[in-house]
Each structure stands twice: as structure tokens, then as C-alpha cells.
Amino acid sequence: VPSPPVYGACSNSSGYSVLMRVKYRWTPAQVERMGRLIEENPDMDVIIAVNQATPALASISQEEANAVEELRQKFHGHVITYDDNDLIAEFPTIVNAKPGFGKITASRWARNYHDECNFVVLKKYQEMVGRQWKGCGVWVVEQDVEYTGKFSEFFYKYTGRADMIGYRHFTHNFSDMIHGVRCSTLAFRSKFVIENRAHGYEEHLSYFSRALLKTFSSEMHEGRHCHSEIGSPTMALVNGFSYQNFDRVDVDVENYSYKAKLGDWRQMKNHVKALRSSGRKLLVHPCKY
């Protein structure tokens, strides 16, 4: 099947696709969340994007291979796998950007350059189904994000409000943004870092319009790469696209952050259970259980 364009004209302002990025080892609760996303969005494209080990860095264990195959069987037609090699094949200039922070184990670039990951996954999905992904935008969900209501209700509430939607947008001196300084190309800094200022946000759950993703594609194919928590909002806003934060009423403000008040996964699990029991519908992160 010929690969259709990754981006095209938008025909449905209320529609969207969903892309959930996951890494092995996912938990039973996270697998249940994958199923909820698919079940709650029956008319939308829901993609489970598995970041696998890059062969040059680590071999894929039989255990991981079996786990991925189980996902494929359980969520037939929804699972796409990708690794660093896929990113480099699509964006050769990404090698000019330094890998992400922490110990390099299974991937160098896929761990921090998520706009590139999203592009590759959407392109692979289109090649698999033989058509464009649905809707006017994509919701990107990290595997440790939870919503204590229905994700579909949250998506419908916010889809189309802005070209990019997330949480805790801020501007800061780029020279103090260590992730951006380390994880960016000269091409990105030359165009987007203006008077040493750049944008940032928390990317655990994000919405990107089709038009914005098309612009991201052009920028990245021209060699502009940056850690996505800085690169995404900076490319969007400098290019004149709109951004909006989630309303605080929809977020468990103390427990939706890398510095969540409840740091222990057992506490977080009980907290989420209590929120559901009380009927409160909030975004929570990180849910490592």
C-alpha cells in the first residue's frame, strides 16, 4: 500500500487520534489503561507506541519480545514499535543533537526527542492501515498518566481549543534550561532561541493540532531538534501557533508533576482509587504502579 501523506487537510474539527507512548516494562494497570483508551474512543485511531531497544545498544530479550507480542494480540491493529534507528532514518540530523540524560541503556534519542517519535509512529501507523490518521489533532499520552474519569470526556472537552494543549507552560532563560542546552541542535537554537528565551511545559499529556504537527515535521526535517518539553512549546509559539494549559479544576495539582506530593507508587495507587470512589475526575501523574 503506498504511504499516504502523514499530514493533510482537516475535515472534522471535533475528531482526534490518540497515541500512547510506552516502554517495557509496563504494569497490569498500564495495560488496563491502554484498553480503556481504545474502548472509550471507538471511532478514533488509538495507537499504542512501543519504544523498543535499539539493537546497537541492547538486545531485545525474549521476555520483552513476548510481552510486545502479547500486546499485539490483545490490542490487534493498535500496536506500533519503534527505536532510535527509525528516528535516524527519518531525521538523519538528529545525530547532531546529544542524547538525553541518565544512563544510556536501550535508546539514545527516543527517550527525550518525542516530537520525532510521534512523527515516526504516526507515519508507521498510516503505512499499516493504508490511510491518514483520523481527526484534527493527536492526543499524546505517557504510560504513567492517569485520569480518574473517562479519557474520552477529557479529550472532547479540550480538543480544538488551541493548537497545543498541555500543563504548566513557562518561559525561561534558555541558558538555564539544562535539558534544552544539552539536548538541541544549533539549527534549533539559531532559529528559536530569541534573546536567550525559550518555552517549556510538562508533557505527560499533550494535544497537537494537525497544522502544528505539519510545521513540526518541516522544522525537524530541516534539522531543528530539541528535548520535547522545551522544543514542542517553543516551536509552536515562535511559529505563531496557540497554546493553552489544562484548567486547574481538571488536574490534581499537587500530584501532576515530576515532583508529585505522593512520591511512593503505593500511595499514588490508593490516592487514585480514592479519587475514583469520590467521583472526582482529575489528571494524576506519575502512576508507576
C-alpha distance (Angstrom), angle and dihedral (degrees) to the residues before:
residue distance angle dihedral
V1 . . .
P2 3.80 . .
S3 3.78 112.7 .
P4 3.82 109.4 -108.9
P5 3.79 121.1 -143.6
V6 3.78 111.8 -71.5
Y7 3.80 90.6 -135.4
G8 3.77 130.1 29.6
A9 3.78 145.8 147.0
C10 3.79 115.2 -34.7
S11 3.80 115.4 -124.9
N12 3.80 104.3 172.3
S13 3.79 119.7 48.5
S14 3.81 92.5 -169.1
G15 3.79 98.0 48.0
Y16 3.79 128.6 93.7
S17 3.77 144.0 167.5
V18 3.80 126.5 -130.0
L19 3.81 125.9 -137.9
M20 3.80 118.2 -173.6
R21 3.81 113.8 -168.5
V22 3.79 114.7 -151.4
K23 3.78 138.8 173.5
Y24 3.77 128.7 -158.8
R25 3.13 122.9 -74.6
W26 3.78 98.4 55.0
T27 3.78 119.5 170.6
P28 3.83 129.1 -127.6
A29 3.82 88.9 -106.7
Q30 3.81 90.3 53.7
V31 3.80 91.3 49.1
E32 3.81 87.8 50.9
R33 3.81 87.9 52.2
M34 3.81 90.3 53.1
G35 3.78 88.9 53.5
R36 3.81 92.1 48.9
L37 3.80 91.3 52.5
I38 3.80 90.3 53.1
E39 3.80 94.8 42.9
E40 3.81 95.4 45.8
N41 3.81 93.4 49.0
P42 3.82 104.0 45.6
D43 3.81 95.7 155.0
M44 3.81 95.6 45.8
D45 3.79 133.3 76.1
V46 3.81 108.3 -103.2
I47 3.79 115.2 -171.0
I48 3.80 126.2 -168.2
A49 3.81 103.1 -155.6
V50 3.81 113.2 -161.2
N51 3.80 116.4 -160.7
Q52 3.80 102.5 -149.7
A53 3.77 129.0 -167.5
T54 3.79 115.9 -81.7
P55 3.84 106.8 -119.6
A56 3.81 93.8 -132.1
L57 3.80 90.0 57.7
A58 3.77 104.7 34.7
S59 3.76 138.4 -6.3
I60 3.77 119.3 -116.4
S61 3.78 106.7 -111.3
Q62 3.77 120.5 -132.4
E63 3.79 87.1 -116.8
E64 3.81 91.7 57.5
A65 3.81 92.1 43.5
N66 3.80 89.5 52.7
A67 3.80 91.8 48.1
V68 3.83 91.5 51.7
E69 3.79 90.8 48.3
E70 3.80 89.6 51.0
L71 3.80 88.8 54.1
R72 3.80 90.5 49.5
Q73 3.79 90.8 52.0
K74 3.80 94.0 44.4
F75 3.80 95.7 44.2
H76 3.79 101.2 30.1
G77 3.80 113.1 -167.5
H78 3.79 94.4 11.3
V79 3.83 104.5 79.7
I80 3.82 123.7 92.4
T81 3.82 124.1 174.2
Y82 3.81 126.5 -154.3
D83 3.80 141.1 166.1
D84 3.81 141.8 -178.9
N85 3.80 91.5 -74.6
D86 3.81 90.3 61.4
L87 3.80 90.4 52.2
I88 3.81 93.1 48.6
A89 3.82 92.4 47.5
E90 3.81 90.8 54.0
F91 3.81 97.2 35.5
P92 3.84 110.8 26.2
T93 3.82 90.2 175.0
I94 3.80 91.7 65.5
V95 3.81 88.1 84.9
N96 3.82 86.1 70.5
A97 3.80 87.6 66.8
K98 3.77 119.1 77.5
P99 3.81 118.2 -114.1
G100 3.77 119.7 -102.7
F101 3.77 129.7 -86.6
G102 3.77 128.0 -78.6
K103 3.78 131.3 36.4
I104 3.79 112.6 -25.4
T105 3.79 105.4 -127.7
A106 3.80 116.9 142.3
S107 3.82 103.8 -2.6
R108 3.78 139.9 18.5
W109 3.80 106.4 -166.8
A110 3.80 104.3 16.1
R111 3.79 91.5 67.8
N112 3.83 95.6 64.9
Y113 3.81 109.9 12.3
H114 3.77 98.1 73.8
D115 3.80 99.3 158.8
E116 3.79 87.7 64.0
C117 3.82 90.1 46.8
N118 3.80 91.7 51.7
F119 3.81 91.6 51.1
V120 3.80 93.2 50.1
V121 3.81 92.9 46.7
L122 3.81 94.0 48.6
K123 3.80 90.5 48.2
K124 3.81 92.0 49.6
Y125 3.78 91.0 47.4
Q126 3.80 91.4 52.0
E127 3.79 90.6 50.5
M128 3.80 89.2 51.1
V129 3.82 96.7 49.6
G130 3.82 97.5 32.2
R131 3.79 96.9 -127.5
Q132 3.78 142.2 67.9
W133 3.76 120.6 -75.8
K134 3.79 113.1 -98.1
G135 3.77 131.2 -100.3
C136 3.78 140.4 14.3
G137 3.79 96.1 -69.1
V138 3.78 148.3 2.8
W139 3.79 130.3 -110.7
V140 3.81 109.8 -147.4
V141 3.80 114.4 -157.2
E142 3.80 127.0 -170.8
Q143 3.78 115.6 -140.6
D144 3.82 95.6 -115.0
V145 3.82 96.1 53.4
E146 3.79 117.4 106.6
Y147 3.78 132.3 -171.8
T148 3.79 116.5 -164.7
G149 3.80 93.0 -150.2
K150 3.79 127.7 46.8
F151 3.78 113.6 -55.0
S152 3.81 88.7 -145.2
E153 3.82 91.5 60.4
F154 3.81 90.0 50.6
F155 3.81 91.8 48.2
Y156 3.79 93.6 49.0
K157 3.80 90.8 49.4
Y158 3.81 94.4 55.6
T159 3.82 106.9 25.7
G160 3.78 110.2 118.1
R161 3.82 97.0 8.2
A162 3.80 89.3 115.1
D163 3.80 139.5 -10.9
M164 3.80 90.0 -104.0
I165 3.79 127.1 24.3
G166 3.79 127.4 -177.1
Y167 3.78 140.7 116.2
R168 3.81 140.1 -74.7
H169 3.80 99.1 9.5
F170 3.81 113.0 -169.6
T171 3.79 141.5 165.7
H172 3.77 122.2 -135.7
N173 3.79 144.7 160.3
F174 3.79 104.5 -72.1
S175 3.81 91.6 -144.0
D176 3.82 87.8 63.7
M177 3.81 94.5 48.1
I178 3.77 98.1 92.3
H179 3.80 94.9 -172.6
G180 3.80 91.0 53.8
V181 3.79 95.8 43.8
R182 3.78 91.9 50.9
C183 3.80 100.0 33.9
S184 3.81 106.3 47.7
T185 3.78 140.7 83.3
L186 3.78 126.5 -119.7
A187 3.81 88.0 -116.1
F188 3.81 90.1 59.1
R189 3.80 94.4 46.2
S190 3.81 93.2 46.3
K191 3.80 93.6 56.3
F192 3.78 105.4 29.3
V193 3.81 109.0 31.0
I194 3.80 102.1 82.7
E195 3.80 118.4 -177.0
N196 3.82 88.1 -16.2
R197 3.83 92.5 -61.4
A198 3.78 128.6 126.8
H199 3.80 139.1 161.8
G200 3.78 130.7 -113.1
Y201 3.81 140.2 179.4
E202 3.81 142.6 165.2
E203 3.78 108.5 -88.3
H204 3.82 102.7 -165.2
L205 3.82 90.0 117.1
S206 3.80 120.9 12.6
Y207 3.78 141.5 167.2
F208 3.81 123.1 -148.0
S209 3.80 124.2 -174.4
R210 3.78 119.9 -131.5
A211 3.80 91.0 -114.5
L212 3.80 91.5 52.7
L213 3.79 92.4 48.3
K214 3.80 89.4 52.8
T215 3.81 89.0 55.0
F216 3.81 91.2 46.6
S217 3.80 87.8 53.5
S218 3.80 92.6 53.4
E219 3.80 93.2 46.8
M220 3.80 94.2 48.5
H221 3.80 93.9 45.7
E222 3.81 86.8 54.3
G223 3.80 90.3 56.2
R224 3.80 102.3 -96.8
H225 3.79 108.4 138.4
C226 3.79 132.2 159.2
H227 3.79 140.4 159.9
S228 3.79 99.9 -74.5
E229 3.80 97.9 -125.0
I230 3.81 86.1 64.8
G231 3.78 102.5 22.6
S232 3.82 97.3 53.3
P233 3.83 99.3 54.8
T234 3.80 93.1 35.4
M235 3.81 94.4 52.6
A236 3.81 90.1 44.3
L237 3.78 98.7 49.1
V238 3.81 98.6 37.7
N239 3.81 87.8 51.7
G240 3.79 90.2 54.0
F241 3.81 100.2 -105.3
S242 3.79 122.2 141.1
Y243 3.79 125.3 -106.9
Q244 3.81 131.0 -166.1
N245 3.80 134.3 -178.6
F246 3.78 121.9 -135.0
D247 3.79 112.4 -98.5
R248 3.78 110.1 -96.4
V249 3.80 89.9 -127.2
D250 3.84 88.1 69.2
V251 3.81 95.8 49.5
D252 3.80 132.0 73.9
V253 3.79 87.5 -130.9
E254 3.82 96.5 -164.7
N255 3.79 91.9 45.5
Y256 3.79 105.4 41.0
S257 3.77 103.6 82.2
Y258 3.78 144.8 72.6
K259 3.81 83.0 -99.8
A260 3.79 97.1 50.2
K261 3.80 114.9 173.1
L262 3.80 90.5 -127.2
G263 3.78 101.2 59.2
D264 3.81 98.6 168.9
W265 3.81 115.4 83.2
R266 3.80 91.9 -139.2
Q267 3.80 91.0 56.0
M268 3.80 90.3 47.4
K269 3.80 92.1 50.3
N270 3.80 91.5 52.6
H271 3.80 90.5 44.3
V272 3.81 92.4 54.3
K273 3.79 90.4 47.5
A274 3.81 90.3 51.8
L275 3.80 92.1 49.0
R276 3.79 90.7 52.8
S277 3.80 92.2 47.0
S278 3.80 90.8 53.1
G279 3.81 92.4 47.6
R280 3.81 94.2 -117.2
K281 3.81 113.4 148.8
L282 3.80 110.5 -151.6
L283 3.80 141.8 146.1
V284 3.81 112.3 -112.9
H285 3.81 131.1 -171.2
P286 2.98 143.3 -143.2
C287 3.80 102.9 23.2
K288 3.81 102.2 170.7
Y289 3.79 95.7 165.1
